[in-house]
Amino acid sequence: MKHFRIKKNDRVKVLTGEQAGTIGRVIGVFPSEGKVKVEGVNVVTRYVKARYDPRRGQQTKGGAVSSESKIDASNVQLVVKEGGSDVPTRIASSRKTVTKRRRDGSEYEGTRGVRTAVATGQEVS
């Protein structure tokens, strides 16, 4: 299983393919396949049969259904806002010292992993 630096709900720019340059939101991440789903990118139409679901007692309608398909994660790059413009950037990982709180209310110093935009140096949430 691969480790991804791109997470769900990140804004990304498509780098290659028919829709290169499109900016969209990540709606699904599939690390085992090395793929992501981006909103509005690689939209495919599938044809679905009408079916009866005996558990719910409902008939589902058939017809054409449009949905996003997966694209390779290497074909997208994270986009961050800087000064009102979108800047595509690589992602660096680092550890940051923070104050953590235990359940009993006591505090202690600890570290947590953060994602940092290489182009701007700002932390990516």
N, CA, C and O of each residue as an XYZ file, in Angstrom:
500
protein
N       0.834     -1.174      0.000
C       0.000      0.000      0.000
C       0.884      1.245      0.000
O       1.830      1.346      0.781
N       0.569      2.182     -0.877
C       1.343      3.407     -0.993
C       0.890      4.428      0.043
O      -0.231      4.371      0.547
N       1.788      5.364      0.348
C       1.447      6.485      1.226
C       1.161      7.683      0.338
O       1.975      8.033     -0.516
N       0.015      8.310      0.533
C      -0.369      9.456     -0.276
C      -0.199     10.735      0.507
O      -0.498     10.785      1.700
N       0.275     11.760     -0.152
C       0.345     13.076      0.462
C      -0.908     13.879      0.124
O      -1.163     14.919      0.731
N      -1.680     13.407     -0.831
C      -2.934     14.064     -1.201
C      -4.058     13.410     -0.405
O      -4.151     12.185     -0.330
N      -4.901     14.236      0.182
C      -5.990     13.744      1.022
C      -7.329     14.138      0.406
O      -7.391     14.948     -0.518
N      -8.393     13.550      0.936
C      -9.744     13.890      0.517
C     -10.023     15.359      0.835
O      -9.566     15.873      1.856
N     -10.764     16.024     -0.028
C     -11.142     17.438      0.068
C     -10.006     18.413     -0.257
O     -10.207     19.622     -0.137
N      -8.827     17.940     -0.663
C      -7.776     18.835     -1.135
C      -8.159     19.376     -2.509
O      -8.849     18.706     -3.277
N      -7.709     20.589     -2.810
C      -7.891     21.150     -4.155
C      -6.660     20.789     -4.957
O      -5.536     21.039     -4.522
N      -6.864     20.194     -6.142
C      -5.754     19.757     -6.979
C      -5.931     20.251     -8.407
O      -7.035     20.583     -8.841
N      -4.811     20.290     -9.126
C      -4.807     20.651    -10.536
C      -4.418     19.416    -11.330
O      -3.460     18.727    -10.980
N      -5.163     19.128    -12.407
C      -4.872     17.991    -13.261
C      -3.729     18.395    -14.190
O      -3.812     19.425    -14.860
N      -2.666     17.594    -14.234
C      -1.468     17.943    -14.991
C      -1.460     17.395    -16.409
O      -0.912     18.037    -17.305
N      -2.049     16.231    -16.640
C      -1.982     15.596    -17.952
C      -3.361     15.135    -18.394
O      -4.308     15.111    -17.608
N      -3.452     14.777    -19.636
C      -4.688     14.222    -20.165
C      -5.564     15.258    -20.825
O      -5.170     16.407    -21.025
N      -6.754     14.825    -21.155
C      -7.707     15.653    -21.884
C      -8.121     16.890    -21.095
O      -8.390     17.937    -21.684
N      -8.174     16.781    -19.775
C      -8.634     17.886    -18.937
C      -7.490     18.518    -18.150
O      -7.684     18.942    -17.011
N      -6.303     18.584    -18.744
C      -5.138     19.187    -18.095
C      -5.430     20.650    -17.788
O      -6.000     21.367    -18.611
N      -5.036     21.081    -16.602
C      -5.258     22.456    -16.188
C      -6.511     22.653    -15.367
O      -6.701     23.720    -14.783
N      -7.371     21.653    -15.309
C      -8.608     21.743    -14.531
C      -8.293     21.647    -13.045
O      -7.502     20.806    -12.618
N      -8.921     22.519    -12.266
C      -8.761     22.484    -10.816
C     -10.043     21.953    -10.204
O     -11.132     22.434    -10.518
N      -9.920     20.959     -9.330
C     -11.087     20.362     -8.698
C     -10.765     19.866     -7.305
O      -9.615     19.897     -6.868
N     -11.795     19.409     -6.615
C     -11.675     18.910     -5.252
C     -11.595     17.385     -5.283
O     -12.324     16.740     -6.037
N     -10.717     16.812     -4.473
C     -10.570     15.353     -4.395
C     -11.758     14.796     -3.622
O     -12.011     15.204     -2.488
N     -12.497     13.854     -4.239
C     -13.655     13.262     -3.576
C     -13.405     11.827     -3.135
O     -14.235     11.233     -2.447
N     -12.260     11.269     -3.531
C     -11.922      9.920     -3.105
C     -10.455      9.630     -3.331
O      -9.878     10.065     -4.328
N      -9.831      8.881     -2.390
C      -8.428      8.513     -2.486
C      -8.333      7.003     -2.367
O      -8.930      6.409     -1.469
N      -7.582      6.375     -3.273
C      -7.449      4.925     -3.307
C      -5.960      4.563     -3.323
O      -5.404      4.295     -4.388
N      -5.301      4.553     -2.139
C      -3.859      4.331     -2.073
C      -3.411      2.976     -2.609
O      -2.334      2.877     -3.197
N      -4.211      1.937     -2.419
C      -3.808      0.614     -2.883
C      -3.734      0.541     -4.403
O      -2.988     -0.271     -4.949
N      -4.502      1.383     -5.087
C      -4.498      1.416     -6.542
C      -3.639      2.557     -7.085
O      -3.314      2.578     -8.272
N      -3.270      3.502     -6.221
C      -2.496      4.655     -6.668
C      -3.344      5.647     -7.449
O      -2.842      6.314     -8.354
N      -4.628      5.751     -7.106
C      -5.548      6.590     -7.863
C      -6.353      7.513     -6.954
O      -6.473      7.286     -5.750
N      -6.905      8.572     -7.573
C      -7.781      9.502     -6.872
C      -8.982      9.810     -7.762
O      -8.925      9.638     -8.979
N     -10.073     10.270     -7.139
C     -11.242     10.756     -7.870
C     -11.310     12.252     -7.653
O     -11.264     12.721     -6.516
N     -11.422     13.019     -8.757
C     -11.478     14.468     -8.672
C     -12.820     14.925     -9.215
O     -13.271     14.463    -10.263
N     -13.454     15.841     -8.487
C     -14.777     16.349     -8.841
C     -14.754     17.016    -10.217
O     -13.985     17.949    -10.451
N     -15.596     16.532    -11.114
C     -15.733     17.125    -12.441
C     -14.682     16.695    -13.448
O     -14.663     17.213    -14.564
N     -13.809     15.766    -13.089
C     -12.739     15.308    -13.978
C     -12.961     13.834    -14.310
O     -13.321     13.046    -13.436
N     -12.750     13.465    -15.561
C     -12.886     12.089    -16.039
C     -14.299     11.555    -15.775
O     -14.473     10.468    -15.224
N     -15.290     12.335    -16.176
C     -16.689     11.945    -15.985
C     -17.060     10.914    -17.043
O     -16.877     11.142    -18.239
N     -17.580      9.789    -16.593
C     -17.987      8.714    -17.495
C     -19.478      8.443    -17.313
O     -20.040      8.700    -16.249
N     -20.107      7.924    -18.358
C     -21.523      7.577    -18.309
C     -21.653      6.067    -18.291
O     -21.119      5.376    -19.159
N     -22.359      5.563    -17.305
C     -22.624      4.127    -17.210
C     -24.129      3.927    -17.349
O     -24.920      4.783    -16.953
N     -24.507      2.798    -17.911
C     -25.917      2.489    -18.096
C     -26.307      1.419    -17.097
O     -25.695      0.352    -17.046
N     -27.336      1.707    -16.296
C     -27.736      0.860    -15.185
C     -29.110      0.264    -15.475
O     -30.011      0.953    -15.954
N     -29.255     -1.022    -15.180
C     -30.546     -1.686    -15.340
C     -31.484     -1.296    -14.207
O     -31.042     -1.007    -13.095
N     -32.767     -1.290    -14.491
C     -33.765     -1.102    -13.439
C     -33.792     -2.384    -12.611
O     -33.829     -3.482    -13.166
N     -33.774     -2.249    -11.303
C     -33.732     -3.412    -10.421
C     -34.696     -3.236     -9.267
O     -35.053     -2.121     -8.885
N     -35.108     -4.374     -8.722
C     -35.974     -4.394     -7.555
C     -35.147     -4.826     -6.360
O     -34.465     -5.849     -6.420
N     -35.195     -4.060     -5.269
C     -34.479     -4.391     -4.042
C     -35.474     -4.991     -3.056
O     -36.292     -4.263     -2.492
N     -35.421     -6.316     -2.836
C     -36.407     -6.950     -1.953
C     -36.274     -6.540     -0.490
O     -37.258     -6.588      0.248
N     -35.085     -6.140     -0.055
C     -34.920     -5.731      1.351
C     -35.650     -4.430      1.645
O     -36.257     -4.276      2.704
N     -35.589     -3.503      0.712
C     -36.257     -2.217      0.910
C     -37.646     -2.187      0.290
O     -38.464     -1.327      0.616
N     -37.902     -3.126     -0.600
C     -39.186     -3.140     -1.283
C     -39.327     -2.001     -2.284
O     -40.430     -1.518     -2.538
N     -38.194     -1.578     -2.850
C     -38.206     -0.457     -3.784
C     -37.667     -0.869     -5.144
O     -36.818     -1.752     -5.268
N     -38.184     -0.209     -6.136
C     -37.698     -0.383     -7.501
C     -36.732      0.764     -7.798
O     -37.098      1.929     -7.644
N     -35.495      0.449     -8.224
C     -34.555      1.501     -8.608
C     -34.676      1.731    -10.108
O     -34.836      0.800    -10.897
N     -34.593      2.989    -10.464
C     -34.765      3.377    -11.852
C     -33.507      3.065    -12.661
O     -32.395      3.190    -12.148
N     -33.667      2.672    -13.883
C     -32.540      2.415    -14.764
C     -32.255      3.621    -15.638
O     -32.996      4.604    -15.605
N     -31.183      3.552    -16.422
C     -30.852      4.622    -17.344
C     -29.397      5.020    -17.256
O     -28.582      4.319    -16.656
N     -29.077      6.147    -17.856
C     -27.706      6.639    -17.886
C     -27.370      7.357    -16.577
O     -28.122      8.212    -16.110
N     -26.225      6.990    -15.996
C     -25.758      7.603    -14.758
C     -24.347      8.126    -15.001
O     -23.460      7.365    -15.388
N     -24.136      9.421    -14.778
C     -22.810     10.010    -14.937
C     -22.119     10.102    -13.586
O     -22.734     10.493    -12.593
N     -20.833      9.739    -13.548
C     -20.061      9.848    -12.318
C     -18.583      9.980    -12.669
O     -18.160      9.673    -13.783
N     -17.804     10.448    -11.681
C     -16.379     10.599    -11.889
C     -15.703      9.235    -11.814
O     -16.106      8.369    -11.037
N     -14.677      9.058    -12.629
C     -13.891      7.848    -12.601
C     -12.522      8.178    -12.016
O     -12.142      9.346    -11.938
N     -11.784      7.155    -11.607
C     -10.489      7.356    -10.974
C      -9.438      7.777    -12.004
O      -9.488      7.363    -13.162
N      -8.488      8.602    -11.566
C      -7.328      8.931    -12.386
C      -6.081      8.675    -11.547
O      -6.156      8.613    -10.320
N      -4.945      8.527    -12.203
C      -3.715      8.226    -11.496
C      -3.294      9.417    -10.635
O      -3.388     10.568    -11.061
N      -2.835      9.128     -9.436
C      -2.469     10.192     -8.493
C      -1.257     10.984     -8.960
O      -1.074     12.127     -8.539
N      -0.428     10.405     -9.820
C       0.744     11.128    -10.310
C       0.358     12.215    -11.305
O       1.192     13.046    -11.665
N      -0.883     12.219    -11.749
C      -1.348     13.205    -12.728
C      -2.012     14.415    -12.087
O      -2.571     15.254    -12.795
N      -1.963     14.524    -10.756
C      -2.546     15.675    -10.079
C      -1.517     16.297     -9.148
O      -0.601     15.624     -8.675
N      -1.682     17.604     -8.890
C      -0.786     18.315     -7.992
C      -1.604     19.225     -7.097
O      -2.550     19.867     -7.555
N      -1.245     19.282     -5.827
C      -1.962     20.091     -4.852
C      -1.902     21.568     -5.237
O      -0.888     22.049     -5.743
N      -3.008     22.282     -4.989
C      -3.092     23.711     -5.272
C      -3.375     24.433     -3.959
O      -4.275     24.048     -3.213
N      -2.592     25.493     -3.678
C      -2.823     26.319     -2.492
C      -3.068     27.750     -2.940
O      -2.632     28.156     -4.017
N      -3.770     28.512     -2.106
C      -4.048     29.923     -2.395
C      -2.916     30.775     -1.832
O      -2.496     30.599     -0.688
N      -2.429     31.705     -2.661
C      -1.447     32.668     -2.186
C      -1.736     34.010     -2.852
O      -1.608     34.155     -4.068
N      -2.122     34.970     -2.050
C      -2.410     36.293     -2.579
C      -3.571     36.304     -3.562
O      -3.573     37.086     -4.512
N      -4.549     35.451     -3.345
C      -5.727     35.412     -4.207
C      -5.564     34.573     -5.461
O      -6.522     34.426     -6.220
N      -4.379     34.017     -5.706
C      -4.187     33.187     -6.893
C      -3.886     31.750     -6.475
O      -3.402     31.500     -5.371
N      -4.180     30.810     -7.376
C      -3.925     29.399     -7.116
C      -2.506     29.048     -7.539
O      -2.109     29.312     -8.674
N      -1.737     28.449     -6.620
C      -0.356     28.079     -6.886
C      -0.223     26.563     -6.763
O      -0.412     26.027     -5.671
N       0.101     25.841     -7.866
C       0.353     24.403     -7.747
C       1.681     24.176     -7.026
O       2.652     24.894     -7.268
N       1.721     23.197     -6.159
C       2.917     22.985     -5.346
C       3.105     21.513     -5.017
O       2.161     20.723     -5.046
N       4.349     21.164     -4.704
C       4.634     19.852     -4.161
C       4.353     19.906     -2.663
O       4.131     20.980     -2.105
N       4.365     18.745     -2.017
C       4.037     18.678     -0.595
C       5.214     18.072      0.156
O       5.739     17.030     -0.237
N       5.627     18.729      1.241
C       6.677     18.208      2.104
C       6.042     17.810      3.429
O       5.044     18.396      3.850
N       6.624     16.817      4.078
C       6.151     16.381      5.388
C       7.193     16.731      6.428
O       8.390     16.598      6.177
N       6.754     17.177      7.591
C       7.674     17.477      8.679
C       6.952     17.275     10.002
O       5.743     17.045     10.033
N       7.702     17.361     11.093
C       7.135     17.224     12.429
C       7.141     18.590     13.087
O       8.104     19.345     12.949
N       6.071     18.913     13.802
C       5.922     20.196     14.458
C       5.703     19.954     15.949
O       4.926     19.080     16.333
N       6.390     20.733     16.787
C       6.224     20.610     18.229
C       4.965     21.351     18.649
O       4.787     22.527     18.332
N       4.096     20.650     19.367
C       2.831     21.231     19.815
C       2.592     20.867     21.283
O       3.218     19.955     21.822
N       1.686     21.591     21.906
C       1.268     21.266     23.266
C       0.016     20.407     23.171
O      -0.987     20.805     22.577
N       0.092     19.224     23.766
C      -1.039     18.305     23.742
C      -1.661     18.234     25.134
O      -1.018     18.547     26.135
N      -2.916     17.817     25.174
C      -3.649     17.759     26.437
C      -4.154     16.334     26.661
O      -4.743     15.711     25.778
N      -3.900     15.841     27.875
C      -4.401     14.516     28.248
C      -5.860     14.623     28.682
O      -6.387     15.723     28.852
N      -6.501     13.484     28.858
C      -7.909     13.470     29.273
C      -8.115     14.057     30.665
O      -9.164     14.632     30.956
N      -7.100     13.905     31.526
C      -7.233     14.440     32.882
C      -6.977     15.944     32.942
O      -7.077     16.535     34.017
N      -6.645     16.580     31.807
C      -6.456     18.028     31.763
C      -5.016     18.473     31.782
O      -4.736     19.640     31.506
N      -4.080     17.575     32.100
C      -2.673     17.963     32.118
C      -2.147     18.117     30.691
O      -2.648     17.484     29.762
N      -1.138     18.961     30.534
C      -0.576     19.235     29.212
C       0.854     18.718     29.135
O       1.540     18.581     30.148
N       1.290     18.433     27.901
C       2.659     17.987     27.681
C       3.082     18.372     26.269
O       2.246     18.624     25.401
N       4.391     18.413     26.056
C       4.936     18.736     24.734
C       4.989     17.466     23.898
O       5.415     16.414     24.375
N       4.555     17.571     22.652
C       4.587     16.446     21.746
C       4.794     16.938     20.331
O       4.926     18.138     20.093
N       4.821     16.012     19.396
C       4.969     16.398     17.995
C       3.817     15.839     17.192
O       3.193     14.851     17.578
N       3.540     16.482     16.071
C       2.550     15.958     15.144
C       3.053     16.202     13.736
O       3.808     17.144     13.496
N       2.640     15.366     12.811
C       3.045     15.502     11.418
C       2.228     16.574     10.727
O       1.016     16.658     10.927
N       2.876     17.393      9.915
C       2.186     18.428      9.155
C       2.598     18.333      7.698
O       3.706     17.907      7.372
N       1.684     18.738      6.830
C       1.987     18.839      5.401
C       2.284     20.302      5.102
O       1.544     21.190      5.526
N       3.361     20.550      4.376
C       3.777     21.906      4.059
C       3.874     22.055      2.549
O       4.404     21.181      1.863
N       3.354     23.179      2.030
C       3.461     23.481      0.603
C       4.890     23.941      0.332
O       5.364     24.883      0.967
N       5.578     23.293     -0.598
C       6.958     23.627     -0.897
C       7.067     25.009     -1.523
O       7.989     25.759     -1.202
N       6.141     25.359     -2.411
C       6.204     26.628     -3.126
C       6.009     27.838     -2.213
O       6.660     28.865     -2.405
N       5.124     27.730     -1.225
C       4.812     28.874     -0.373
C       5.370     28.749      1.034
O       5.539     29.761      1.713
N       5.656     27.556      1.484
C       6.157     27.341      2.836
C       5.069     27.301      3.893
O       5.373     27.116      5.071
N       3.814     27.469      3.511
C       2.732     27.467      4.497
C       2.231     26.060      4.756
O       2.352     25.165      3.919
N       1.662     25.892      5.945
C       1.132     24.599      6.350
C      -0.180     24.330      5.613
O      -1.026     25.216      5.491
N      -0.341     23.101      5.124
C      -1.567     22.703      4.433
C      -2.441     21.967      5.421
O      -1.995     21.006      6.048
N      -3.683     22.403      5.569
C      -4.575     21.769      6.544
C      -5.120     20.470      6.020
O      -5.890     19.801      6.709
